[in-house]
């Protein structure tokens, strides 16, 4: 939309490259993910500075890097050209005799110094500073040639008769320069100050200010004046409210004492006070909670409008349960009944099954699949790894022969693959156990009634949604995870799903003893290896887990250990030194090949055969290695986290996790669950290089003293970011959530969900809340119903 002056109106969608002449800054902001005006406004500061103290020049404390504000009178202005590279120097001599008298101290002199390559800027600055004129300054005082000096201070001219001045009174100027300032995450290419300048510039444009007037906010050498945005000027408020309309309903803003959206952005990026900044951040945080909960509830309601196959025949399911060599726990029975009830409906089930490691989720999943097949339809179980898929295939084949049980993996031979794809495409009732191959376009199952996704956190939401397109109608959906998730977090991440919990472990499981072993403690390490040897001699098995597959070249040359850990690993969620708050250089991360060779040379393992398993191994190798380990032919397996889920060897009683301090707590809990599955006493040894009293040490202390997955997950969320717990794949794309914190904001999320439900009950299509409807649509597209919090 064009203005009368010929320029175009700025909107939230306007790209920054169309507004900023400084292309280096555009490029630097792009690296930070800031591409348009909306990105700029939602690039939130991580803190605000304290208000700047007002002092007379004689009260300055040079050398302490402590900012101060003062009112001064200009005595002289001198512009000096320097050499061709240095540009120009503007030197302003000032005194504060009048201002110091109001503070009952003596006046003093100071020099204000500015440097610039741009003659236009120098002329503009010198034109503002007339002799005997009054200005308000704020900056860091230093000493130069025995005189107090401020280099590039913030500067506001004081008016009186000067109508072009920045402020009309000294008091107004001091109020402006003393306000708290936002501080942004920056990098070597752009400073926090320049990020701030840019955001203020786009705010001014949104407020209707002419680009020529606001241009100094995009001048890399200028220190733009800070004028109040969204203040008492009705015209500014009108422009901003139109450019940044409210998403939350007006009655909600009033009831919760939240700001209007335009006002909130103004107070976040140009706050009047710390209190105003806090209220503004709270407003935007609640907006995120409300939009995401509205989106999740709508997705849940929309799913109920779709058709699904009714699966009401439970005969095969009941026969399977009756043949099990154990009785289902009360919790398993309840969840089986919940799922059975859902699958009897003509709209698709959407259920998350969360259960501790070993709580029997697989039995529940097989029961559901047999209910689908018994009702004349198809079911697919998607596993995250080849090893787990093959284990599921074998276990289901062993107990069910009334319909085809098929295995579909990416590495199978073409003829076998075509046969499986043909059977599935025919619509014949069957169970398909698959890896990521189930998401390929070649896999079609027109009679698919149930899709089960095991270890949901290993798959992106887009993949989950892909399965919905495989059938003629929407399949019932059951997603499972052993990654413990607190209830409030589960409500946030999986708000479009009904949630079932399996908290009861089958009988015969003994608690796993968890011991943290400092790697530098050689006697304790030796004792641990002797203990493992004794268990092997008793016919048991041991896992040794390492974060890397092989030692990197950089490590061999003495390089840093953390930099390429993820590239040479089966784990994309290893924590860095920065994540753990550690500053000292540490030894390289351990690798599978290195540890395997080292342990086989120890006297404790003389005559013991080792095997290795990593994500790089082909399917045939993985199958052979697992078979030899299970049989006891190679009783010690050195592996990456490829064994994290689904590997079930009842004889395994010990697991050693090297560099345990680099894993998330929930992942350590998962790995620990690989042992103790055969009713024997079992041990988990967490070998650590954590610094004393570090965050890493605190985290390991949590896992060592608790077997409660929910408690561990809660601590993991508190000590890490929410996105880290389940991995980046959870977000389904670039997240629009930048402020909401799953743990700390649990009460806010709960409140937002209740209010969103009431609003949708009254207005299911959001017909009367068009801005909210648009935000919900944008959120659903950008996040695919999942959240990742900063």
N, C-alpha and C positions, 0 to 999 in steps of 0.2 A: 504494500500500500504506500503510495507516494505522498509526501508532504507538499505543502504549498511552495517550499523553497527548492523543490526538485529532488531532495534526498528521500530515501526510502525509510519507512518506519522500522525500527529495530524490534525484533520479536525474540522469544526464547529459542527459536530454531535458527536464528541468524548465525552463520559460521563466523568465527573470529577472524578468519583471514579476510573477510569482507569489511571488517571494522578497523583492523590494526595495520598501520603502515609498516611497522617493525616486523619483518618476516622472521628474523631470528627469534623474536619472542613468540610468534605464532608457532614456530617449530618446537621451541622449548616447552610450550604449554601442551602441544600435541603429545609429547613424550609422557606428560603427566595425565593423559586421557582427557584433556580439556580442549574440546573441538568447537563448541558453540557457546552461545550465551547461557543456555541452561546448564551446561557443564561448568561454566565459570561460577555461576551463582551457587551451585551445589558442591563446589570444591571448598569444603568447609575448613576453617582454621581449627587446629587441634588445641589451641589455647588462646587466651588474651593476656596482654601484659598488664601489670599493675598500673594504676593511675600515676601519671608523672607528677612528682612533687614540685611545688612552686618555691623558688629560692631567689634571693638576691645574688648578684654576681660574687660578692664577697663570701657568700656561704657555699659556693661551688666546691665540689670535692673531686678535683682532677685526678686521674689515675685509677679511680675505682670503677670506671665504666658505668657510672650511675647517671641516668638521664635526668635533666632538670628543665624547668620552664621559668621564663623571666620576661618582664616587659622592659624594653630598652629604647633609647633615643639615638637616631643615626647622627653621627658627627661628620663622617666623610665616607665617600664611595670612590674606590679606585679600581679601574679595569686595566689589567696588564697582560699584553700578549706574551706568551712564553714561546718555546721553540715549536717547530711545526708539528711535532708529535704530541706535545702536551696541551696545545690549544691556548685557552685563556684562563686567567685567574681574576676573580672578583674579590676584593678585600674591603670589608666594611668595618669601620671603627664605630663602636657604640658605647654608651654609658647608661647606667641605670639609676642615676641620682634621684630622680623623682620617685621611681618605684621602690628603691631601697628605703627612702624616707618613710613610706607607708608601712614598712616592716621594722622601722626603728633601728636600722643599721646604716652604715655609711655606704655611699655609692662607690662604684668602681668602673674600670674600663675592660672591654673585651674586644676581640676581633672575630668577625664572621668571615669564613673563607669558603668560596665556591669555585669549582673547576669545571670546565666544559670545553669540548671541541667545537661546539656550535655557537657561532657568532649571534645567531638569532636568539638563542636562549640567554646569552650574556646581556644583549641589549634589552631583552624583556625584563630580566631580573634587575638590571641597573635602573631601568625606568620606573620600577616599583619603589625604589629606595631613594627618597629625596632627603636631603640634609635637613635636620631638625624634625623629620617625620618619626612617628612612633611605630614600633613593630613589636610583636610578641614572638619569642623564639622558644624552641624546645630542641635539645640535643645533648650530646655527651661532651662535657667540658674537658679540655686538655690544656697543657702548658706548652707554649712555643715562644722562644726568645723572651722568657720571663714575663709573658703576658698570657692571660686566659684566652683560649681560642675555641671556637665551635666550627667544625668542618661540616658543611652541608646541613646546617640545622633546619628543622621545619620552621617556616617563617610565615606570619600573617601580618599584613599591614593593617594599621588601626586608622579608622576613618576620620571622624570629626567632619570637617568640610570636604574631605576627599571622598567623593561619591563612588569612586572605583576601588576603594579599599576593600580588603577581605572581610573585616569586621568593623563594627561601629564603635566598640568600646574595648578597653583593655580587659575588662572582666569577661566579655564574650570571647575574646581571643584566648585567654587562659583556660576558659572552660573547654574550648575546642582542642587545644594542643595537649591538655592534661588527660583527655579521655583515654581509656584503655585501648590498645591496638591489637588486632588479630594477628596471629602468627601461623603461617601455613607450612606444610611439608614442601620443601623445595629441593633443588639439586644443584649440581655444579653449573648448569646452564641458565638457571633463573633463580633469583633470590625471592625470599618471602615478601620483601618490600615491593618488588616488581609484580609479583602475583597480585598483591593487594592493589597496586595502582591500576592494573588491568581490570580487576573486578569492579572497582569504584568507577572506572571509565564506562563500563557497560551499564552499570546502574544509572549513571548520569544520562546515558543515551536512552535507556528505558524510561527515565523520568521526563523525557521530552527535551532535554538540553541539546542545543545545537552542537554538532561534532566539532566545529571550530572552537567553541568555547571550552569544550571538555578535552581538547587535544593534549593539554599538558599532562593528563593522566596516562598518556601513552608516550611521553617523552622520557627516554631512558636516563637522561641526566637531570631532568627537572624534579623538584620535590613538590608535587602538587598540593595545593591547599586542601584542607579537609573541611568540607562544608556539610552541614547537617542534611541528611537525606530523609525523606518522609517525615519532615518536621511540621512546622505550623503553616507551611506553604500549601494551600489547597490545590494549586495547579500541579505541583509535584506529586502530591498524594493521588490526585485523579489520574495522572499519566501512569504512575507505578501500579495502581490498583487495576487499571485496564490492561497493562502489559503483563502483570503477574496476578491473575485472578485467584481468589481463594478456592482451594480444593475441598477443605473441610466445610461442612454446613455451618452457617452463621450461628445457629443456636448452640452448636457444640463449642465453637470458639468462645462464646460468652460464658457458657456453663463451666468450662475448664480454665477460664482466664488465659486463653491463648491469644497470640497476636494474629492480625491479618497477615497473609503470606508475604505481601510486598513489604510490610513493616518488619516482619521477621528477617527477611534477607538484608534489609537496610541495617538492622541492629546487630546482625551477625558480622557483617563486613565493615560496618562503621558505627560501632556501639557507643552509646552515650555513657554507659556504665557497665560494670561487670554483671550487675543484676539484670539489666536489659539484655545483655548478651545471653545470659543463662536462660531467661524466659524465651528468647527467640530460638535458641537451640532446642529447648523443650518442645516448642511449637512444631518445629520441623521433624523432630523425632517422633512425636505423636502422629504427625501426618503420615510418616512412613509406616508406622504400626497400623494405622487405620486403613490406608490404601492396600497394604498387603493382606490384611485380614479380610477386607471386603472382597479382594480378588480371590482368595482361597475359598471363602464361603460361596461365592458365585460359581466358582468352578465345581464345587461339590453339588450345588443345586442343579447346574447345567447337566452334569453327568447323569442325574436321575431322570432327565428328560430323554435320554438315549435308550435304545433297545438293546437287550442282551438275551442270550439263550437261557431259558429256565432249566435248571439242573436239579430235578427233584428226586431222582432215583439214587438211593443211598445203599443199595444192596452190596455192590462191589466194595464200597468204603467200609461197611460194617464187617464184611468177610475178612478184609485186610486187617482191621483192628483186632478181630477175634483170633487171628493167627499169630499176632505179635507175641514174642516170648516174655513180655512184661505187661503190666497193667498201666494204662495211661494215667498220668497224674491228674489231679482235679483240674488244674489249670489247663492242661492239654485238652481235656474233655470239654471244658467250657469254650475254649477257642474253636475247636472243631464244630461245636454246635452253632457258634456265632457265624462262622464261615458258611456252614450248611444253610442256615437261614438266609443269609445274603444271596447265596447262589440259587435259591428257589424263587427269587424275585425276577421280574422282567426288565429291570434296569441294572446296569453293571455295578457289581460290588467294587468298592475302592477301599482296601484295607491294608494297613501296615501292621505286620507282626514283628514285635520286638521281643527278643528273648536272650537270656544269658547264654554264653557258650555252653553247649551241652544240654540245653533245656528241652530239646526235642522238637525244634521247629520243623525239621525235615519230615518227621512223622505226620505232623499237621498238614504240611504241603502235599504229601503223597495222598493223604485222605481226601483232600480237596480235589486233586487231579482225578482220583478214581470216581468221585462223585460226578465229575464232568464226563468222563469216558463212559461210566455206567448209564448216563443219560443220553448217550448216543452222539457225543461231541468230542472235540479234540482239546488237549491241554499241552502247554509248553512250559518247561522249567528252564530258566536262563541262569547259568552260573558264571561267575566272573573269571574262572580259570579252567584250563583244560583238565587239570588234576581233579578239581572238584566236580566238573561235569561228568567225567568218567566214573567217579565214585558214586554219584547219584544214579547214573545209568546202570551200573552193576547192582546197586542195592535195590533199585526198583524192579529190574529184570528178575532178580532172585525171588521176589515175592508176588509178581504179577505176570500172568501169561494169557490173560483173556483177550488182550488186544495188543497190537504192535507197540513195543517200546523202542524208540529210535534215538540214535545219537547223532548230533549234527555239530561238527566243529570245522574251523577254518582249515585245518591241516589234513583232513581226511582225503582219501583218494577220490578222483573225480567220479568214477563209476558208483562208489558207495554214496557219495554226496547226491548224485542225480537220483538214485533210488529213494533216498530219504526225502528229498524235495518233491519227488513225484507222489509218494504216499501222502505227504502232508497236503499237497495241492489237490489231491483227489477228494479230500474231505472225509476220508475214512477215519472212524474213531481211533485215536492213538494218543500216546504220550511221547512228546519230543523233548529230549534233554539236549540243551544247546549251550554254546558259548556265545560270543558276540555275533556269530554267524546268523543267529536268529534275527538280527536287525538288517540283514542284507536284503536288497530288493528281490533276490531270487527265491527267498523263503516266503511262501504264501500258504495260509491255512484257512480256507473259507469257512470251516466248521469250528473255528477256534472259540471255545467257550470260557477258557481260563488261562491266564498268563501269570506265572509265578516268577518273580525276580528275586533271586537269592543274593544276599549281601548287597542290598540296594545302593549303599554308599559307593560302590565301585562303578556304578553306571550313571551317566548323565540323564537328566530328565527328558531330554529330546529322544534318547534311546527308549526310555520307558514309554513315551507317547507313540513311538514308531510301531510298537506291537498292536496298538489300537487299529492300525490301518491294515492289518494282516487278514482280518476276518470280515465276513459280510455284515456283521453287527459288532458292537463294542464287546470285547471279552470282559469277563470279570477279572479284576486285577488284585493280586496278593503280592505285596512287596515285603521282603523279610530282611532283618538286620540283626546281627549280634553285637553291633557297635552300640554300647549303652548310650541312651539319649535321655536327659532329664525330661520330665513331662512337659514343662513349659517350652523347652526347645523343640520337642516333637510336635507340639501344637503349632509352633511357628514354621518349622521346616515342612511338616506334613499336614498342614491345616486342611487340605482338601481330602484327606483320608480318614476313615475310622481307624482307631488305634486299639490293638490288643497287645497285652503284655503277658509273657510267660516268665514268671519269677521263680517258679518252683523247679528245683533240679530233680531228676529221676533218682530213685533210691540207689544206694551203694557208692555214690560219688563222695570221695574224701576231700577235705579242704587241701588246696595246694599251698605248700610252704614256700614263701617268697623271700629271697635273701638278696640284699644289695651287696655287691662285691667291688670295692675300689680296685681298679686294675693295677694300681701301683703297689698293692699289698700282695707281694709274691707268695708268702706262706699261705695266705688264705686262698689264693688262686690255685696253688698246688693241692690244697686240701679239697677244694671243690672238684678238681679233676680225679682225685683218688675216689671220692664219693661216687662219681659217675661210673668209674671203672667197676666198683663193687656192684652197682645196679645192673650194669651190662652183664657181669658174670652171673647175676641172678636171673638172666634171661630177659631183661628189659631193654628198652631203646632210649636213645637220647638225641635231641635236636640241638644243633649249634647254629644260631642265627647271626648273620652279619649284614650290615647295611649295604655293602658293595659287592659286586660280582668279582671284580679283579682290581688289583692295585693299579692306580693311575700313574702315568708318566710323571705328572706334576709332583705326586707324592714321593716318587723315587728320587726326584731332584730336590726334595725338601720344600716343595711348594705348600701352599695352604691346603688344608684338608677339606674345607667345607665347600669350596667353590663348585666342584663338578660332581658332588655326591649324588645328585638326583639323576644326572645323565648316565651314571654307571651303576644303576641300582634298579631293583624292582619296586622301589618305594618312592613315590613322589611327594611324601609328606615329612621328610626328614627336617628337623629343626636346625637352624643355624646358630652360630655364636650370638648373633644379635637377638634372636628369638629368646635365648636363654639368659641374656644379660651377662654373658661372659666376655671378658676382654683379653685374657691371657691366651697366647698361642697354644694350641693343643696338638697332640699327635694325630696323624692321619686316621681317618675312619678305616675300620678293618674290612677286609674283603674275604670272600668265600675261599678262593684259592690259597691266599696267604695263611688263613687260620687252619685250613685243612692240612697243609704241609707242616705247619708249626706243631699242631697237636699230635700228628702221627709220629713226630720225632720224640715226643715225651715218653718217659718210662711208664707213665700211667696207662698209656694206650698201646703198649707193645703187644703185637699179635692181633690187634683189633682192626677190622676192616672198616674203612670210611666210604661214604658216597657223597656226591654233591648234587644239589638241585637248584637251578635258577630259572628265571623267566626266559632266558635265551635258549634253553634246551628245547629240542624239537619234541613233538608229541611222543614219538617212539621211545626216546631217551627218558622222558618223564615217567612214562608207564613202567619201563624196566626198573628205574631207580626206586620208584615207590614199591614195586613188588619185592625187590631185594631187601629193602628196609623193613617192610612189613613181615617178611619171613625170618628176619634175623640174620640173613646172609651178610648184610652190612649194617650193624646195629647202631652206628653213629652217622647221622645225616648233617652235613654242613650245608646250609641253605640261606637264601635271602627270604624276604617276607612272602615269597610265593606260597609258603606253607600256612599263611596267616588264617585262611578260612577253609573249612571243609575237610582238611586232611585228618583222617580218623584212624589212628593206629593204637588200639587199646593197650599194647605193651609199652608204649612210650611213657616214661615216668620222670624224665628230666629234660629241661630246656635251658640252654644258656643263651642269653641275648647280649651280644657285644655292642658297645656304644648305646646302651639302653637309654641313656640320658638324651639321645637324639630323637626318640620316638614319642608320639603322643601317648597319654596315659591309656586312652581307650584302645589304642593299637597294642600296647603292651598287654593289656587285659585280654585281648583277642589271642595274641601269641601264647600267653600263659595257658589259655584254654586248650592248647593242643595236647597237653599232658593230663594224666589223671583220669583218662576216659575208660580205663579198664578196672576201676575199683581198687587199684593199688595206691600206696602212699606216693606222693609226687612232689617235685621241687621245681621252682623257677629261680634261676640265678641271673640277676641283672648286673652285668659287668659295666662299670661306669667310669668315665673320666671327668665327672662333674667336679667343679671347684667347690670347696667347703663353703657352706652358707649361701650357695647360689640358688637361683630359681630352679635349676635343673635338679639340685639335691633335694629341694622341697618336693618336687614332683615325684621323684622316685620314692620318697618317704611315704607319700600317699598310697602308691600302688603296693608297697611292701606291707602296709598295715591294714589293707582292706581287700576283701573279695567281693564287695558290693559294687556291681557294675554301675548302678545309678549314681552312687556317691562319687565313684571314680570319674564318671562322665561330667558330673557337676564341677568337680575340681579341675578337670581338663578344660572345660569352658572358661573357668575363672582365670586359669593360668595361661591360656592360649586364646587366640581368636576363634570365634565360632566357626568361621569358614574352614579353619585348619582341622577341626575335629573330624569332619566328614569328607574333606577334600574339595578341591576347586571344581570337580565335576558336578558338585551339588548345585552350583549356581545356574547351570544351563546357559551361561552367557555373561555379559557384563552386568553386574548387579546395579540396580538403581537405589539400593539401600546403602546408605553411607553413615548413618548415625545410630540406627537401632542396634542394641546389644541384647542378645538373647537371654543372658543370665540377669544382668543388672536391670533390664527393662521388662522383666517377666510380668510385674504387676501392670505396667502400661499396656503390654500386649494383650493381657487378659481383659482389661477394661475396654480396649479398642475392639476386641472381638465381640464382646457383649453388645456394645453400641452399634457395631456394624451389622450384627444380626437383627437388631431392632429396626435399623434403617432399611435393611433389605426386606424385612417383613412388610414394611409400609410401602416400599418402592422397589419391587424385585428387579425391575429393568433399569433402575436409576434414571428414569425418564425425567425426574424433577431435579436431578443432580448431575447436570451435564459435565461440569468440570471434573467431578469425582469419577464419572463414567469413563472419561478420557484418560484419567490417571490410572484407573484400574486396567484399562486396555493396554496402555503403555507398559505397566508393570508386568502384566501377564506375558506380553511379547518379549520383554527384556529379561525376565527372570524365570519364565516357564514354571511359575508357581512355587519356586524354591528360593530360599534366602541365603545370602552370605553376608554376615555382618563384619564391619571393620573392628 
